[in-house]
Amino acid sequence: MQHLLIPLAMTAAFGAFVGTLYRLSRRPGYRRPLLFPLVGLAAGVIGFVIYRLLVGTTGAPLWLLPLLVVVQVWLWLGPFGAASRGAGQDESGR
């Protein structure tokens, strides 16, 4: 069990760190600053699950795990996330 929990915790922490870096580099005056590390945390957990599935099916290399986390944070906070909404839009996207 410990061989899964420690890498999962480290991957989640790395995702939160990447989310914080994204916030510091892209959106300094954003009104919900906690959103970025939380999305990064979720991306770390989901990236770990995807990586474990890929290791079980295809034998994916270890360098793929941080790449999955960084790409997910970028996609969720950039093109597909809240950061892509315009300033005049409300939470429903209107």
Gaussian input, Z-matrix of N, CA and C with variables (Angstrom, degrees):
# hf/3-21g

backbone

0 1
 N
 C     1     B1
 C     2     B2     1     A1
 N     3     B3     2     A2     1     D1
 C     4     B4     3     A3     2     D2
 C     5     B5     4     A4     3     D3
 N     6     B6     5     A5     4     D4
 C     7     B7     6     A6     5     D5
 C     8     B8     7     A7     6     D6
 N     9     B9     8     A8     7     D7
 C    10    B10     9     A9     8     D8
 C    11    B11    10    A10     9     D9
 N    12    B12    11    A11    10    D10
 C    13    B13    12    A12    11    D11
 C    14    B14    13    A13    12    D12
 N    15    B15    14    A14    13    D13
 C    16    B16    15    A15    14    D14
 C    17    B17    16    A16    15    D15
 N    18    B18    17    A17    16    D16
 C    19    B19    18    A18    17    D17
 C    20    B20    19    A19    18    D18
 N    21    B21    20    A20    19    D19
 C    22    B22    21    A21    20    D20
 C    23    B23    22    A22    21    D21
 N    24    B24    23    A23    22    D22
 C    25    B25    24    A24    23    D23
 C    26    B26    25    A25    24    D24
 N    27    B27    26    A26    25    D25
 C    28    B28    27    A27    26    D26
 C    29    B29    28    A28    27    D27
 N    30    B30    29    A29    28    D28
 C    31    B31    30    A30    29    D29
 C    32    B32    31    A31    30    D30
 N    33    B33    32    A32    31    D31
 C    34    B34    33    A33    32    D32
 C    35    B35    34    A34    33    D33
 N    36    B36    35    A35    34    D34
 C    37    B37    36    A36    35    D35
 C    38    B38    37    A37    36    D36
 N    39    B39    38    A38    37    D37
 C    40    B40    39    A39    38    D38
 C    41    B41    40    A40    39    D39
 N    42    B42    41    A41    40    D40
 C    43    B43    42    A42    41    D41
 C    44    B44    43    A43    42    D42
 N    45    B45    44    A44    43    D43
 C    46    B46    45    A45    44    D44
 C    47    B47    46    A46    45    D45
 N    48    B48    47    A47    46    D46
 C    49    B49    48    A48    47    D47
 C    50    B50    49    A49    48    D48
 N    51    B51    50    A50    49    D49
 C    52    B52    51    A51    50    D50
 C    53    B53    52    A52    51    D51
 N    54    B54    53    A53    52    D52
 C    55    B55    54    A54    53    D53
 C    56    B56    55    A55    54    D54
 N    57    B57    56    A56    55    D55
 C    58    B58    57    A57    56    D56
 C    59    B59    58    A58    57    D57
 N    60    B60    59    A59    58    D58
 C    61    B61    60    A60    59    D59
 C    62    B62    61    A61    60    D60
 N    63    B63    62    A62    61    D61
 C    64    B64    63    A63    62    D62
 C    65    B65    64    A64    63    D63
 N    66    B66    65    A65    64    D64
 C    67    B67    66    A66    65    D65
 C    68    B68    67    A67    66    D66
 N    69    B69    68    A68    67    D67
 C    70    B70    69    A69    68    D68
 C    71    B71    70    A70    69    D69
 N    72    B72    71    A71    70    D70
 C    73    B73    72    A72    71    D71
 C    74    B74    73    A73    72    D72
 N    75    B75    74    A74    73    D73
 C    76    B76    75    A75    74    D74
 C    77    B77    76    A76    75    D75
 N    78    B78    77    A77    76    D76
 C    79    B79    78    A78    77    D77
 C    80    B80    79    A79    78    D78
 N    81    B81    80    A80    79    D79
 C    82    B82    81    A81    80    D80
 C    83    B83    82    A82    81    D81
 N    84    B84    83    A83    82    D82
 C    85    B85    84    A84    83    D83
 C    86    B86    85    A85    84    D84
 N    87    B87    86    A86    85    D85
 C    88    B88    87    A87    86    D86
 C    89    B89    88    A88    87    D87
 N    90    B90    89    A89    88    D88
 C    91    B91    90    A90    89    D89
 C    92    B92    91    A91    90    D90
 N    93    B93    92    A92    91    D91
 C    94    B94    93    A93    92    D92
 C    95    B95    94    A94    93    D93
 N    96    B96    95    A95    94    D94
 C    97    B97    96    A96    95    D95
 C    98    B98    97    A97    96    D96
 N    99    B99    98    A98    97    D97
 C   100   B100    99    A99    98    D98
 C   101   B101   100   A100    99    D99
 N   102   B102   101   A101   100   D100
 C   103   B103   102   A102   101   D101
 C   104   B104   103   A103   102   D102
 N   105   B105   104   A104   103   D103
 C   106   B106   105   A105   104   D104
 C   107   B107   106   A106   105   D105
 N   108   B108   107   A107   106   D106
 C   109   B109   108   A108   107   D107
 C   110   B110   109   A109   108   D108
 N   111   B111   110   A110   109   D109
 C   112   B112   111   A111   110   D110
 C   113   B113   112   A112   111   D111
 N   114   B114   113   A113   112   D112
 C   115   B115   114   A114   113   D113
 C   116   B116   115   A115   114   D114
 N   117   B117   116   A116   115   D115
 C   118   B118   117   A117   116   D116
 C   119   B119   118   A118   117   D117
 N   120   B120   119   A119   118   D118
 C   121   B121   120   A120   119   D119
 C   122   B122   121   A121   120   D120
 N   123   B123   122   A122   121   D121
 C   124   B124   123   A123   122   D122
 C   125   B125   124   A124   123   D123
 N   126   B126   125   A125   124   D124
 C   127   B127   126   A126   125   D125
 C   128   B128   127   A127   126   D126
 N   129   B129   128   A128   127   D127
 C   130   B130   129   A129   128   D128
 C   131   B131   130   A130   129   D129
 N   132   B132   131   A131   130   D130
 C   133   B133   132   A132   131   D131
 C   134   B134   133   A133   132   D132
 N   135   B135   134   A134   133   D133
 C   136   B136   135   A135   134   D134
 C   137   B137   136   A136   135   D135
 N   138   B138   137   A137   136   D136
 C   139   B139   138   A138   137   D137
 C   140   B140   139   A139   138   D138
 N   141   B141   140   A140   139   D139
 C   142   B142   141   A141   140   D140
 C   143   B143   142   A142   141   D141
 N   144   B144   143   A143   142   D142
 C   145   B145   144   A144   143   D143
 C   146   B146   145   A145   144   D144
 N   147   B147   146   A146   145   D145
 C   148   B148   147   A147   146   D146
 C   149   B149   148   A148   147   D147
 N   150   B150   149   A149   148   D148
 C   151   B151   150   A150   149   D149
 C   152   B152   151   A151   150   D150
 N   153   B153   152   A152   151   D151
 C   154   B154   153   A153   152   D152
 C   155   B155   154   A154   153   D153
 N   156   B156   155   A155   154   D154
 C   157   B157   156   A156   155   D155
 C   158   B158   157   A157   156   D156
 N   159   B159   158   A158   157   D157
 C   160   B160   159   A159   158   D158
 C   161   B161   160   A160   159   D159
 N   162   B162   161   A161   160   D160
 C   163   B163   162   A162   161   D161
 C   164   B164   163   A163   162   D162
 N   165   B165   164   A164   163   D163
 C   166   B166   165   A165   164   D164
 C   167   B167   166   A166   165   D165
 N   168   B168   167   A167   166   D166
 C   169   B169   168   A168   167   D167
 C   170   B170   169   A169   168   D168
 N   171   B171   170   A170   169   D169
 C   172   B172   171   A171   170   D170
 C   173   B173   172   A172   171   D171
 N   174   B174   173   A173   172   D172
 C   175   B175   174   A174   173   D173
 C   176   B176   175   A175   174   D174
 N   177   B177   176   A176   175   D175
 C   178   B178   177   A177   176   D176
 C   179   B179   178   A178   177   D177
 N   180   B180   179   A179   178   D178
 C   181   B181   180   A180   179   D179
 C   182   B182   181   A181   180   D180
 N   183   B183   182   A182   181   D181
 C   184   B184   183   A183   182   D182
 C   185   B185   184   A184   183   D183
 N   186   B186   185   A185   184   D184
 C   187   B187   186   A186   185   D185
 C   188   B188   187   A187   186   D186
 N   189   B189   188   A188   187   D187
 C   190   B190   189   A189   188   D188
 C   191   B191   190   A190   189   D189
 N   192   B192   191   A191   190   D190
 C   193   B193   192   A192   191   D191
 C   194   B194   193   A193   192   D192
 N   195   B195   194   A194   193   D193
 C   196   B196   195   A195   194   D194
 C   197   B197   196   A196   195   D195
 N   198   B198   197   A197   196   D196
 C   199   B199   198   A198   197   D197
 C   200   B200   199   A199   198   D198
 N   201   B201   200   A200   199   D199
 C   202   B202   201   A201   200   D200
 C   203   B203   202   A202   201   D201
 N   204   B204   203   A203   202   D202
 C   205   B205   204   A204   203   D203
 C   206   B206   205   A205   204   D204
 N   207   B207   206   A206   205   D205
 C   208   B208   207   A207   206   D206
 C   209   B209   208   A208   207   D207
 N   210   B210   209   A209   208   D208
 C   211   B211   210   A210   209   D209
 C   212   B212   211   A211   210   D210
 N   213   B213   212   A212   211   D211
 C   214   B214   213   A213   212   D212
 C   215   B215   214   A214   213   D213
 N   216   B216   215   A215   214   D214
 C   217   B217   216   A216   215   D215
 C   218   B218   217   A217   216   D216
 N   219   B219   218   A218   217   D217
 C   220   B220   219   A219   218   D218
 C   221   B221   220   A220   219   D219
 N   222   B222   221   A221   220   D220
 C   223   B223   222   A222   221   D221
 C   224   B224   223   A223   222   D222
 N   225   B225   224   A224   223   D223
 C   226   B226   225   A225   224   D224
 C   227   B227   226   A226   225   D225
 N   228   B228   227   A227   226   D226
 C   229   B229   228   A228   227   D227
 C   230   B230   229   A229   228   D228
 N   231   B231   230   A230   229   D229
 C   232   B232   231   A231   230   D230
 C   233   B233   232   A232   231   D231
 N   234   B234   233   A233   232   D232
 C   235   B235   234   A234   233   D233
 C   236   B236   235   A235   234   D234
 N   237   B237   236   A236   235   D235
 C   238   B238   237   A237   236   D236
 C   239   B239   238   A238   237   D237
 N   240   B240   239   A239   238   D238
 C   241   B241   240   A240   239   D239
 C   242   B242   241   A241   240   D240
 N   243   B243   242   A242   241   D241
 C   244   B244   243   A243   242   D242
 C   245   B245   244   A244   243   D243
 N   246   B246   245   A245   244   D244
 C   247   B247   246   A246   245   D245
 C   248   B248   247   A247   246   D246
 N   249   B249   248   A248   247   D247
 C   250   B250   249   A249   248   D248
 C   251   B251   250   A250   249   D249
 N   252   B252   251   A251   250   D250
 C   253   B253   252   A252   251   D251
 C   254   B254   253   A253   252   D252
 N   255   B255   254   A254   253   D253
 C   256   B256   255   A255   254   D254
 C   257   B257   256   A256   255   D255
 N   258   B258   257   A257   256   D256
 C   259   B259   258   A258   257   D257
 C   260   B260   259   A259   258   D258
 N   261   B261   260   A260   259   D259
 C   262   B262   261   A261   260   D260
 C   263   B263   262   A262   261   D261
 N   264   B264   263   A263   262   D262
 C   265   B265   264   A264   263   D263
 C   266   B266   265   A265   264   D264
 N   267   B267   266   A266   265   D265
 C   268   B268   267   A267   266   D266
 C   269   B269   268   A268   267   D267
 N   270   B270   269   A269   268   D268
 C   271   B271   270   A270   269   D269
 C   272   B272   271   A271   270   D270
 N   273   B273   272   A272   271   D271
 C   274   B274   273   A273   272   D272
 C   275   B275   274   A274   273   D273
 N   276   B276   275   A275   274   D274
 C   277   B277   276   A276   275   D275
 C   278   B278   277   A277   276   D276
 N   279   B279   278   A278   277   D277
 C   280   B280   279   A279   278   D278
 C   281   B281   280   A280   279   D279

   B1=1.4504
   B2=1.5259
   B3=1.3249
   B4=1.4535
   B5=1.5367
   B6=1.3342
   B7=1.4588
   B8=1.5282
   B9=1.3125
   B10=1.4698
   B11=1.5280
   B12=1.3254
   B13=1.4635
   B14=1.5332
   B15=1.3278
   B16=1.4662
   B17=1.5340
   B18=1.3425
   B19=1.4718
   B20=1.5358
   B21=1.3236
   B22=1.4671
   B23=1.5185
   B24=1.3167
   B25=1.4661
   B26=1.5285
   B27=1.3223
   B28=1.4687
   B29=1.5229
   B30=1.3214
   B31=1.4645
   B32=1.5245
   B33=1.3319
   B34=1.4619
   B35=1.5223
   B36=1.3280
   B37=1.4678
   B38=1.5269
   B39=1.3240
   B40=1.4606
   B41=1.5255
   B42=1.3283
   B43=1.4622
   B44=1.5152
   B45=1.3366
   B46=1.4699
   B47=1.5230
   B48=1.3269
   B49=1.4614
   B50=1.5296
   B51=1.3217
   B52=1.4716
   B53=1.5316
   B54=1.3340
   B55=1.4590
   B56=1.5228
   B57=1.3258
   B58=1.4646
   B59=1.5213
   B60=1.3243
   B61=1.4634
   B62=1.5219
   B63=1.3048
   B64=1.4639
   B65=1.5274
   B66=1.3225
   B67=1.4582
   B68=1.5253
   B69=1.3178
   B70=1.4576
   B71=1.5258
   B72=1.3283
   B73=1.4568
   B74=1.5217
   B75=1.3385
   B76=1.4612
   B77=1.5228
   B78=1.3191
   B79=1.4534
   B80=1.5277
   B81=1.3278
   B82=1.4606
   B83=1.5233
   B84=1.3189
   B85=1.4473
   B86=1.5145
   B87=1.2995
   B88=1.4569
   B89=1.5171
   B90=1.3309
   B91=1.4662
   B92=1.5169
   B93=1.3344
   B94=1.4690
   B95=1.5260
   B96=1.3243
   B97=1.4670
   B98=1.5245
   B99=1.3286
   B100=1.4609
   B101=1.5321
   B102=1.3167
   B103=1.4588
   B104=1.5265
   B105=1.3090
   B106=1.4612
   B107=1.5308
   B108=1.3411
   B109=1.4643
   B110=1.5293
   B111=1.3383
   B112=1.4644
   B113=1.5247
   B114=1.3175
   B115=1.4674
   B116=1.5272
   B117=1.3278
   B118=1.4608
   B119=1.5168
   B120=1.3191
   B121=1.4601
   B122=1.5295
   B123=1.3196
   B124=1.4721
   B125=1.5235
   B126=1.3343
   B127=1.4642
   B128=1.5238
   B129=1.3283
   B130=1.4596
   B131=1.5111
   B132=1.3272
   B133=1.4692
   B134=1.5279
   B135=1.3323
   B136=1.4700
   B137=1.5306
   B138=1.3355
   B139=1.4621
   B140=1.5216
   B141=1.3348
   B142=1.4558
   B143=1.5259
   B144=1.3259
   B145=1.4709
   B146=1.5272
   B147=1.3217
   B148=1.4715
   B149=1.5237
   B150=1.3299
   B151=1.4601
   B152=1.5247
   B153=1.3336
   B154=1.4662
   B155=1.5373
   B156=1.3306
   B157=1.4676
   B158=1.5260
   B159=1.3392
   B160=1.4600
   B161=1.5182
   B162=1.3277
   B163=1.4655
   B164=1.5215
   B165=1.3252
   B166=1.4557
   B167=1.5113
   B168=1.3297
   B169=1.4679
   B170=1.5252
   B171=1.3344
   B172=1.4654
   B173=1.5188
   B174=1.3250
   B175=1.4693
   B176=1.5088
   B177=1.3266
   B178=1.4589
   B179=1.5319
   B180=1.3414
   B181=1.4608
   B182=1.5342
   B183=1.3258
   B184=1.4563
   B185=1.5313
   B186=1.3282
   B187=1.4587
   B188=1.5344
   B189=1.3160
   B190=1.4557
   B191=1.5266
   B192=1.3278
   B193=1.4587
   B194=1.5300
   B195=1.3399
   B196=1.4667
   B197=1.5246
   B198=1.3169
   B199=1.4582
   B200=1.5298
   B201=1.3295
   B202=1.4662
   B203=1.5238
   B204=1.3177
   B205=1.4659
   B206=1.5214
   B207=1.3194
   B208=1.4720
   B209=1.5285
   B210=1.3194
   B211=1.4662
   B212=1.5302
   B213=1.3232
   B214=1.4637
   B215=1.5182
   B216=1.3259
   B217=1.4691
   B218=1.5146
   B219=1.3124
   B220=1.4602
   B221=1.5345
   B222=1.3334
   B223=1.4634
   B224=1.5248
   B225=1.3332
   B226=1.4605
   B227=1.5201
   B228=1.3236
   B229=1.4591
   B230=1.5209
   B231=1.3016
   B232=1.4550
   B233=1.5111
   B234=1.3326
   B235=1.4612
   B236=1.5265
   B237=1.3312
   B238=1.4637
   B239=1.5173
   B240=1.3097
   B241=1.4629
   B242=1.5091
   B243=1.3094
   B244=1.4589
   B245=1.5254
   B246=1.3028
   B247=1.4591
   B248=1.5265
   B249=1.3124
   B250=1.4603
   B251=1.5194
   B252=1.3201
   B253=1.4673
   B254=1.5180
   B255=1.2949
   B256=1.4573
   B257=1.5296
   B258=1.3204
   B259=1.4584
   B260=1.5085
   B261=1.3292
   B262=1.4505
   B263=1.5122
   B264=1.3051
   B265=1.4552
   B266=1.5244
   B267=1.3240
   B268=1.4598
   B269=1.5223
   B270=1.3249
   B271=1.4555
   B272=1.5241
   B273=1.3253
   B274=1.4680
   B275=1.5302
   B276=1.3310
   B277=1.4481
   B278=1.5107
   B279=1.3163
   B280=1.4678
   B281=1.5049
   A1=111.10
   A2=115.26
   A3=119.21
   A4=111.80
   A5=117.30
   A6=119.62
   A7=111.86
   A8=118.28
   A9=121.62
   A10=112.28
   A11=117.43
   A12=120.29
   A13=113.68
   A14=116.70
   A15=118.95
   A16=111.11
   A17=120.49
   A18=118.83
   A19=112.96
   A20=116.94
   A21=119.95
   A22=110.70
   A23=117.38
   A24=120.94
   A25=111.36
   A26=116.70
   A27=119.95
   A28=111.20
   A29=117.45
   A30=121.10
   A31=110.60
   A32=117.44
   A33=120.48
   A34=110.65
   A35=117.43
   A36=120.52
   A37=110.80
   A38=117.31
   A39=120.41
   A40=110.97
   A41=116.76
   A42=120.12
   A43=112.12
   A44=117.52
   A45=120.87
   A46=110.27
   A47=117.24
   A48=121.63
   A49=111.15
   A50=116.81
   A51=120.46
   A52=110.17
   A53=117.22
   A54=120.06
   A55=112.48
   A56=116.52
   A57=120.54
   A58=110.86
   A59=117.12
   A60=119.58
   A61=111.65
   A62=116.49
   A63=120.19
   A64=110.08
   A65=116.80
   A66=120.56
   A67=110.80
   A68=117.59
   A69=120.83
   A70=112.47
   A71=116.66
   A72=119.00
   A73=113.54
   A74=118.71
   A75=119.74
   A76=115.01
   A77=118.38
   A78=121.07
   A79=111.19
   A80=119.01
   A81=118.73
   A82=114.69
   A83=120.48
   A84=121.47
   A85=113.51
   A86=118.09
   A87=121.43
   A88=110.23
   A89=116.88
   A90=120.47
   A91=114.26
   A92=119.58
   A93=122.68
   A94=109.40
   A95=118.09
   A96=119.43
   A97=113.95
   A98=118.95
   A99=120.47
   A100=112.17
   A101=117.05
   A102=120.92
   A103=111.70
   A104=117.72
   A105=121.71
   A106=112.81
   A107=120.46
   A108=118.49
   A109=113.07
   A110=117.62
   A111=119.40
   A112=111.57
   A113=116.87
   A114=120.14
   A115=109.65
   A116=116.60
   A117=120.18
   A118=112.30
   A119=116.82
   A120=121.71
   A121=110.75
   A122=116.15
   A123=120.39
   A124=110.88
   A125=117.13
   A126=120.34
   A127=111.03
   A128=117.30
   A129=120.41
   A130=112.07
   A131=117.00
   A132=120.88
   A133=110.52
   A134=116.74
   A135=120.37
   A136=110.62
   A137=116.69
   A138=119.89
   A139=112.16
   A140=116.92
   A141=120.52
   A142=111.07
   A143=116.61
   A144=120.21
   A145=110.45
   A146=116.79
   A147=120.11
   A148=110.53
   A149=116.60
   A150=120.19
   A151=111.62
   A152=117.05
   A153=119.59
   A154=111.31
   A155=116.59
   A156=119.34
   A157=111.44
   A158=116.37
   A159=119.64
   A160=112.16
   A161=117.25
   A162=119.91
   A163=110.14
   A164=116.51
   A165=119.76
   A166=114.09
   A167=117.05
   A168=119.23
   A169=113.23
   A170=117.00
   A171=118.94
   A172=114.57
   A173=118.18
   A174=119.73
   A175=112.03
   A176=117.76
   A177=123.26
   A178=111.35
   A179=117.82
   A180=120.85
   A181=111.48
   A182=116.36
   A183=122.19
   A184=112.64
   A185=118.15
   A186=120.44
   A187=112.07
   A188=117.75
   A189=120.83
   A190=112.79
   A191=118.12
   A192=121.67
   A193=112.95
   A194=121.34
   A195=118.46
   A196=112.94
   A197=116.90
   A198=120.03
   A199=110.94
   A200=117.12
   A201=120.89
   A202=111.36
   A203=117.17
   A204=121.16
   A205=110.46
   A206=117.19
   A207=120.36
   A208=110.82
   A209=117.81
   A210=120.58
   A211=110.82
   A212=117.70
   A213=119.58
   A214=111.57
   A215=117.98
   A216=119.90
   A217=109.71
   A218=117.11
   A219=120.04
   A220=110.81
   A221=117.45
   A222=119.78
   A223=111.83
   A224=117.76
   A225=120.72
   A226=112.33
   A227=118.39
   A228=120.27
   A229=112.22
   A230=117.38
   A231=121.21
   A232=112.43
   A233=117.28
   A234=121.02
   A235=115.46
   A236=119.15
   A237=120.97
   A238=114.02
   A239=118.16
   A240=119.63
   A241=114.08
   A242=114.24
   A243=122.08
   A244=112.13
   A245=117.89
   A246=120.60
   A247=112.21
   A248=117.93
   A249=120.16
   A250=112.85
   A251=117.78
   A252=120.46
   A253=110.04
   A254=114.73
   A255=119.42
   A256=111.31
   A257=116.10
   A258=120.57
   A259=112.04
   A260=118.16
   A261=121.31
   A262=114.65
   A263=118.44
   A264=121.33
   A265=109.84
   A266=115.62
   A267=119.50
   A268=109.85
   A269=117.68
   A270=121.82
   A271=113.32
   A272=118.53
   A273=120.65
   A274=111.85
   A275=118.05
   A276=121.16
   A277=114.58
   A278=117.56
   A279=121.01
   A280=111.24
   D1=-37.17
   D2=-177.82
   D3=-68.41
   D4=-27.84
   D5=178.69
   D6=-71.15
   D7=-9.50
   D8=173.89
   D9=-102.95
   D10=-37.42
   D11=-174.47
   D12=-71.01
   D13=-39.84
   D14=-179.00
   D15=-66.56
   D16=-49.19
   D17=176.21
   D18=-62.66
   D19=-34.51
   D20=177.43
   D21=-63.95
   D22=-45.16
   D23=178.90
   D24=-64.88
   D25=-40.27
   D26=178.75
   D27=-66.77
   D28=-38.99
   D29=178.83
   D30=-68.05
   D31=-39.70
   D32=177.49
   D33=-65.12
   D34=-41.30
   D35=177.72
   D36=-64.93
   D37=-39.16
   D38=176.96
   D39=-63.95
   D40=-40.35
   D41=177.00
   D42=-63.14
   D43=-41.86
   D44=177.48
   D45=-63.88
   D46=-38.50
   D47=177.73
   D48=-64.41
   D49=-43.99
   D50=178.98
   D51=-65.28
   D52=-39.92
   D53=176.21
   D54=-61.94
   D55=-39.52
   D56=176.94
   D57=-66.26
   D58=-41.61
   D59=176.65
   D60=-62.77
   D61=-38.17
   D62=177.75
   D63=-63.02
   D64=-42.25
   D65=179.03
   D66=-63.89
   D67=-42.87
   D68=-178.26
   D69=-68.91
   D70=-29.62
   D71=-176.93
   D72=-92.55
   D73=-23.82
   D74=-172.59
   D75=-113.44
   D76=-39.75
   D77=-170.06
   D78=-130.61
   D79=72.45
   D80=-174.85
   D81=-67.79
   D82=-27.05
   D83=-176.77
   D84=-108.44
   D85=25.12
   D86=-175.90
   D87=-69.38
   D88=144.11
   D89=-173.04
   D90=-77.59
   D91=-19.52
   D92=178.63
   D93=-121.24
   D94=80.14
   D95=-174.39
   D96=-70.22
   D97=-22.53
   D98=-179.46
   D99=-73.94
   D100=-16.14
   D101=179.96
   D102=-60.54
   D103=-39.10
   D104=-173.81
   D105=-66.91
   D106=-49.24
   D107=176.55
   D108=-66.65
   D109=-32.02
   D110=178.57
   D111=-68.44
   D112=-40.46
   D113=175.71
   D114=-65.28
   D115=-38.83
   D116=176.31
   D117=-63.81
   D118=-39.44
   D119=176.87
   D120=-62.14
   D121=-46.09
   D122=177.77
   D123=-63.71
   D124=-40.05
   D125=178.43
   D126=-64.41
   D127=-35.23
   D128=176.84
   D129=-64.79
   D130=-44.04
   D131=179.91
   D132=-66.50
   D133=-46.48
   D134=179.78
   D135=-65.58
   D136=-39.11
   D137=177.07
   D138=-62.37
   D139=-37.53
   D140=177.71
   D141=-65.66
   D142=-42.07
   D143=178.87
   D144=-64.07
   D145=-45.15
   D146=177.85
   D147=-61.08
   D148=-42.58
   D149=179.99
   D150=-62.93
   D151=-43.68
   D152=179.31
   D153=-63.74
   D154=-37.26
   D155=175.75
   D156=-65.04
   D157=-40.63
   D158=178.56
   D159=-68.10
   D160=-36.37
   D161=177.13
   D162=-64.85
   D163=-41.05
   D164=-179.82
   D165=-68.44
   D166=-30.28
   D167=-176.01
   D168=-97.88
   D169=-40.22
   D170=-174.17
   D171=-120.93
   D172=-8.15
   D173=-176.93
   D174=73.25
   D175=47.67
   D176=-176.39
   D177=-62.22
   D178=146.42
   D179=179.58
   D180=-73.92
   D181=161.15
   D182=-176.13
   D183=-67.37
   D184=-31.28
   D185=-177.68
   D186=-66.82
   D187=-12.03
   D188=-179.74
   D189=-73.04
   D190=-27.60
   D191=-176.55
   D192=-62.56
   D193=-53.71
   D194=178.03
   D195=-64.96
   D196=-30.96
   D197=177.40
   D198=-64.78
   D199=-41.70
   D200=176.64
   D201=-60.77
   D202=-42.90
   D203=-178.19
   D204=-65.96
   D205=-47.45
   D206=-178.48
   D207=-63.54
   D208=-42.88
   D209=-179.90
   D210=-65.93
   D211=-39.23
   D212=178.45
   D213=-66.06
   D214=-42.97
   D215=177.95
   D216=-61.61
   D217=-43.67
   D218=-179.28
   D219=-63.58
   D220=-43.49
   D221=-179.36
   D222=-68.56
   D223=-43.58
   D224=-176.26
   D225=-71.90
   D226=-31.25
   D227=179.58
   D228=-97.27
   D229=-14.56
   D230=-178.18
   D231=-102.85
   D232=-103.97
   D233=-173.04
   D234=-62.82
   D235=-33.01
   D236=-175.66
   D237=-106.38
   D238=3.37
   D239=-171.89
   D240=-115.26
   D241=-161.55
   D242=-176.09
   D243=-68.01
   D244=-24.73
   D245=-178.09
   D246=-69.96
   D247=-19.35
   D248=-178.24
   D249=-84.78
   D250=-11.83
   D251=178.67
   D252=-70.19
   D253=145.97
   D254=177.87
   D255=-73.87
   D256=165.76
   D257=-177.19
   D258=-69.38
   D259=-25.52
   D260=-178.17
   D261=-89.50
   D262=2.41
   D263=-176.48
   D264=-95.86
   D265=146.19
   D266=174.71
   D267=-90.29
   D268=-171.60
   D269=-174.89
   D270=-65.27
   D271=-25.35
   D272=-179.28
   D273=-82.51
   D274=-6.25
   D275=178.80
   D276=89.63
   D277=11.83
   D278=-178.88
   D279=-97.86

